[in-house]
């Protein structure tokens, strides 16, 4: 009686795990072992997953080593990602409106004056328009 189907592919599981730990994609692994990605997923998923988890551990170890060696960017990165720290700044928008307007170049603003010569009341909600827009209507 003859065997049917494809010939059995001999995959070195230790090598597969090592390549997964290096970050090889399923496509790269399949190409290396000369098989389909489906074969790898179906028959070797736990080994590939273990290799990828080892990769994460290795990377985390390298990050902490960089922090211990004084890498400020890595300290900031890990602080933001592991400790939920942020460098968002709270901007206080309260203050003196006249001072803000003067800083922006609106020194001759007549905000706050009861009767402004430049505008006229448009309706019950006391909106004001400048003289150009009120004269064009």
C-alpha positions in Angstrom: 0.0 0.0 0.0 1.5 3.4 -1.0 1.2 6.6 1.1 -0.9 9.4 -0.2 -0.6 13.1 0.3 2.4 15.4 0.7 5.6 14.1 2.1 6.1 15.0 5.8 8.0 18.2 6.4 10.7 17.9 9.0 10.7 21.2 11.0 13.2 21.7 13.8 11.1 23.1 16.6 14.0 24.7 18.4 15.0 26.6 15.3 11.3 27.6 14.7 11.0 29.0 18.2 14.3 30.8 17.8 13.3 32.4 14.5 9.9 33.4 16.0 11.8 35.0 18.9 13.9 37.0 16.4 10.6 38.4 15.1 10.3 36.5 11.8 6.8 36.7 10.3 4.8 33.6 9.5 5.6 34.2 5.8 9.3 34.3 6.5 9.1 31.2 8.7 7.2 29.3 6.0 9.7 30.3 3.4 12.6 29.2 5.6 11.1 25.8 6.3 9.7 25.5 2.7 6.1 24.9 3.8 2.9 26.8 3.9 1.9 29.4 6.5 -1.2 27.3 7.1 1.0 24.2 8.0 2.9 26.3 10.6 -0.3 27.8 12.1 -2.0 24.5 12.2 0.8 22.3 13.6 3.2 24.7 15.3 1.2 27.6 16.7 2.2 27.0 20.4 5.9 27.0 19.5 5.6 30.2 17.4 3.6 31.9 20.1 6.3 30.9 22.7 9.0 32.4 20.5 7.1 35.6 20.1 6.6 35.8 23.9 10.3 35.3 24.4 10.9 38.1 22.0 8.8 40.5 24.1 10.7 39.4 27.3 14.0 40.0 25.6 12.9 43.4 24.4 11.6 44.4 27.8 14.9 43.2 29.4 16.8 45.4 27.0 14.6 48.4 27.7 15.1 48.1 31.5 18.9 47.7 30.9 18.8 51.0 29.0 16.9 52.7 31.8 19.5 51.4 34.4 22.2 52.8 32.2 20.5 56.2 32.4 18.6 56.4 29.1 16.3 59.3 29.7 14.2 58.7 26.5 13.6 55.1 27.6 12.7 56.3 31.1 10.1 58.6 29.6 8.8 55.9 27.2 8.4 53.3 30.0 6.9 55.9 32.4 4.2 56.7 29.8 3.5 53.1 28.8 3.9 51.3 32.1 3.0 53.9 34.7 0.4 55.9 32.6 2.4 59.1 33.1 2.0 61.8 30.6 3.6 65.1 29.7 0.2 66.9 28.9 0.3 70.4 30.1 -2.7 72.0 31.7 -3.3 75.4 30.2 -5.1 78.0 32.3 -7.4 79.9 30.1 -8.8 82.1 32.9 -7.5 85.6 33.4 -7.8 89.2 32.4 -9.3 89.3 28.9 -8.2 92.9 28.3 -4.6 91.9 29.1 -4.8 89.0 26.7 -6.3 91.2 23.9 -3.5 93.8 24.4 -0.9 91.1 24.1 -2.5 90.0 20.8 -2.4 93.6 19.5 -6.0 94.7 20.2 -5.0 97.6 22.4 -7.9 99.8 21.2 -10.5 97.3 22.0 -13.7 98.7 23.5 -14.9 95.5 25.0 -16.6 96.2 28.2 -17.7 99.7 27.3 -21.5 100.1 27.6 -22.1 102.2 24.4 -19.8 101.4 21.5 -19.7 103.7 18.5 -18.6 101.0 16.2 -21.5 98.6 16.5 -25.2 98.7 16.9 -27.6 96.2 18.5 -29.0 93.7 16.1 -31.6 92.0 18.2 -32.9 90.9 21.6 -29.8 88.9 22.3 -27.8 92.2 22.0 -25.3 91.0 19.4 -23.2 93.7 17.9 -21.8 94.0 14.3 -19.0 96.1 13.2 -19.7 99.2 11.1 -18.8 97.6 7.8 -21.2 94.6 8.1 -24.1 96.8 9.5 -23.7 99.4 6.6 -23.8 96.7 3.9 -27.2 95.3 5.0 
